[in-house]
Amino acid sequence: MNRLASSTSPYLRQHADNPVDWWEWSDEAFAEARRRDVPILLSVGYAACHWCHVMAHESFEDDAVAALMNEHFVSVKVDREERPDIDAVYMDATTALTGHGGWPMTCVLDHDGAPFYAGTYFPREHFGRLLMAVTEAWQRDRDEVRAAGQRVVDALSRSAAPRRVGAALPTETDLDRAAGVLVGQFDREHGGFGRAPKFPPSMVLEFLLRQHERTADPTSLAMAEQTFDAMARGGMYDQLGGGFARYSVDEAWVVPHFEKMVYDNGLLLRGYLHWWRLTSAPLAERVARETSDFLMRDLRTGEGGFASALDADTNGVEGLTYAWTPAQLAEVLGADAPAAAGLFEVTAAGTFEHGASTLQLLRDPTDPAQWDDLRTRLFAARTLRPQPARDDKIVTAWNGLAIAGLAEAGVLFDEPRYLAAAIDCARLLLDRHIVDGRLRRTSRDGAVGSALAVAEDYGDLADGLLVLHQATADAQWLEAAGRLLDSAVELFGDGEGGFFDTASDAEQLVRRPRDPTDNATPSGASALITALVACSALTGSTAHRTAAEDALRQVSEIGIGQPRFFGWALAAAEALLSGPVQVAVVGEPGGGALTSSAWRRRPPGAVVLSGEPDAAGLPLLADRPLVGGRPAAYVCHGMVCDLPVTEPAELEAALRK
């Protein structure tokens, strides 16, 4: 067992029995490289990554390759999910040097951390030749190698300079123009945006729903609905157990990359909830319920948090747990197998590999009872198959996304167990992930990781706590979110209104990362903007609103022109345009007709709170009395409030304004 055996990262522990003399990222590793006068070989990946496993089996478990690495390098293994700052810096370098990126990521660094070679997956033979070529260059052309690394660092530093454009906040015209840009990028045949591989555009779909609610633009709603529908009916969605895989390898959402990530499912849960809230689509409700159940069943940990991911592979085979052949259906279902094959698009030729098919549901069942029976029997049989490994580290940001989704699902579906799970997770993060007053990025099995939280951790956790505050009317969640946001503005602010991704006192890498664009998850900047907007609406804090507006100005111009990468920030801009709308319901502390209407009919980005008048610690309910002794709802748009109403129909009319 090497040094990785004591790591809190499941990904690093997967490499603990490699013959490679791995180090974790540390000052000690760089000191060892200087002492031996060898370069750093940096390998970055994550536990659910298929090609990371392939490269590990081919190269890192190979004695001959390990001998080369041990002789000529100090080899450092990094879990990108624990250290997104390291991943971001060196992924930018990899993309700059090769024109593409991905994982596993392989970089060779000098003693100052400057990258002079980079790539992604290498087959064993190629990797061995690469090791020898880099070693020769290091030994013979040291000055040129180091100069090349410095040129990369200088170029990346210039590209990361803060943007000082877009001084104005996005207007209605701007946001409508962004929606128009998306029309030109939309896949009219299959839904989604761009070509294969197709990733779930969760943040963009939220923006489109909000833009439609403001404008009644049918095109925005149609793009969102077609995409939601296609993802839910395709192979990327688990038709038996619920929950979404990471992405589709094809344009038509047929074959997924089978890893299941907590962040995708937290984001998509809210997306399908909002689609259902807007349209009452039965598919949206079913998928939201099933995704909630998937999170609870498969990703919840013993401590009450949510594990990061389920692996793409099972016993080294991608899709082994999830794909079916006609013969396998017959083994489980007998005479009912042809009906299941027709429903789930299982063919003799197969839609995946080796004659197996992913399960799809391209049309609604004509016999719902039969369909439910078939799913139940197949799911029971599937549980007896080998199962993918679980990366059970708890990532703060991603658990914040799960808290938000489950809290909202608990209220909208009147499911106390969803809300209870969100509360348990929030307590875990606040109790365990804050050490000496500072938020940490991860924990596992009760042990907290050493890495400090990054901007997305503060933003997504604060947002989740603010949704939980609205769902429970418990002041502790509002207070905790406010403390996180105050710290975030101080730690991550760039002095120009924007945000860095790492704190001012975090480990200094070759450059301080800052990326305002959304990727698989909301960027740190957009996560903070979203939470700051909600906090300002719930508390009346002008400081939080000003911080949100200043940060939004930094991304306004580029976001309007490239909305696929700024969906979360644009959704926050929609909320600001609407006020945000504040709905305060008094006299229904445990919920009631007015509260239910407020949650179902809330405008985009609105905040809703229900409780007793003048309840302690709840600023939104202050100075809002009952009306004639009856429960009442107060609707405000920013600083302008309507007269209170006492009937659900009156409230719904007020919310449609």
C-alpha positions, 0 to 999 in steps of 0.5 A: 500500500502506498501513501494514498491508503490514508486519503479521505478520497475514494478515488485516491484510495483506488490507487493505494495498491498501485506499484506507483509511488504516489504522493498526494498534492503537497509541499512535501511532494514538490520538495521531493521533486527538487531533492531528486531533481525530477519533474512532477507527473500530475494525474487528475481524475475522479472515482466514477470516471471510466477512462480513469479506470482504464488508464489505471489498469493499463498503466498504473497497475503495470510494474514496468510503467510504474518503475519508469514513473518511480525512477524519473518522476515524483508522481502526484494523484489528485481527485478533481472533486476534492481539489477543483482549483488544481483541476481548473488550473491544469485543465486550462493548461491541457486545453491550451496545449492540446486543444481539448480536455478531459479525464484522466488528465496528465500533466508534467510540471516543473518544480514551481508547478508550471506545466510544460506537457499535458494530455488526457488518456494515454494507452500503455505503450504511448504512455511509456514512450511519453515518459521516456521522451519527457525524461530526456527533454528534462535532462537535456533541454531543461532551460527550454522546458522551464521556459515553455512552462512559464509561457503557458502560465503567463498565457493563462494568467492573461486570459484569466484577468478580470473582465470589466465589461457589461457595466449595466445589468441585463435588461428584458431586451438583453435576456430575450436576446439571450433566449434568441441565441439559444434558439439558433443552437437548439437541436430541433430533432432531439432536444438539447443544444449542440451535438454529441456528446449531449450533457443535461443543460440544467442551468440553461433550462432554468433560464428558459423556464423563467424567461417564458414565465416573464414573457409567455414566449412559447419558443422558450417553453417549447425548447425546455419541454422538448429537452426535458421530455427527451432526456426523461425518455432516453437511455440517460434516464434510469427507466427502472430506478430513477435518476440521470446518468452523467451524459449521453454519448449520442445526439438522441439521448440513447446511450449514456455514460453510465456514471450517476452524479449527485450534482446532476440529479440535484439540479435536474430534480429542481428543473423537473419540479419547475417544469411540473409547477409550470405545466402540471406535466405528468412526466415531469412529476413522475421524474421528479419523484423518482429522482428524489427517491433515487437520491434517497435510496442510492446516494444517501450516506449513513451520516445523512449526506449524499455520496458524490457518484455511482461509478460508470463501470461495474466490475470493469465493464461499462453499463453491466448493471443497466443494459439488457438483451432480449434473452435477459428480459425473457429470463426475468419476465418469461412470456411478458418479455416481448411486451417489455422489449417493445416498451423499453426499445430492447432489440435483437441488434441492441442499442448499446454494445454486444447486443445489449440495449439501454432502456428507453421509454419513447412513448407512454404505456397504454397499460400503466399497470402492466408497465409498473409491474414490468418495471418492478420485476426488472428492477428487483432482478437488477438489484441482484446483478453486480452493482457499480461502486459508490464514491461516498465522499460528501462534497459541500457544493453538490450536497447544497444542490441536493438540499435545494431539490429535496426541500422543494420536492418535500413542499411541492409533493407534501413528502415529509421524508424528502424535507427531513433528508434535506434537513439532515444533510444541512445539519451534517454540513454545518456541523461537520464541514465547518472547521475553525470557522471555515467551510471545508470542501469534503468529508467521508465517513465522518472525517473532514478533508483538509481542502478549503471550500471554493466559491461554488461550495459557499454559493450552492450551500447557501442557496440550499439553506435558503430554499430549506429556510423557505420550506421550514420557516426555520430562522437557523437556515437563513442565519447560516446562509447569511454568514456563508455569503458574508464570508464569501464576499470577503474571501472570494471578491476580486475588488471589481465586483466579481469573484475568484474561485478560491479564497484569498488565503487559499494555497497559491497555485501558478495562478488563482482560478476564476471561471465565470462560466457554468459547466456541469454545475453552476460556476462559483460566481453564478452560484453566489449571485443566485444565493445573494439574490435570494438572501436579499429578497428574504431579508431586505438586505441591500448589501447582498443585492448590491453584491449580486448586481455587481457580480452580474454586471461582470458577466452580463455582456458575455452571458447574453452572447453565450447563454449556454455557459451562463444559464444560472446567472441569467436565471438570477437576472430574471429573478432580479427583473421580477423583483424578486417577487416576495410572497409572505403568508401569515397565519399558516405556520404548518402550511395551508391553501395560501401556502400551497398556492404560493409554492405552486404559482410562484413566479421565477426566482420568487421567495416564499415564506409561511409562518406566524405574523412577526415570527422571530428571525423571519424578516419577511413576515415582520409587520404583516398581520392577519387580515380580519383574523384570517390567514393572509398573503402579501405579495411584493415586487422588490420594494413595491407591495400589493394589498394582502389577499386571503383567498388562493384565487386572489393570490394566484391572480396577484402572482400572474401580474 
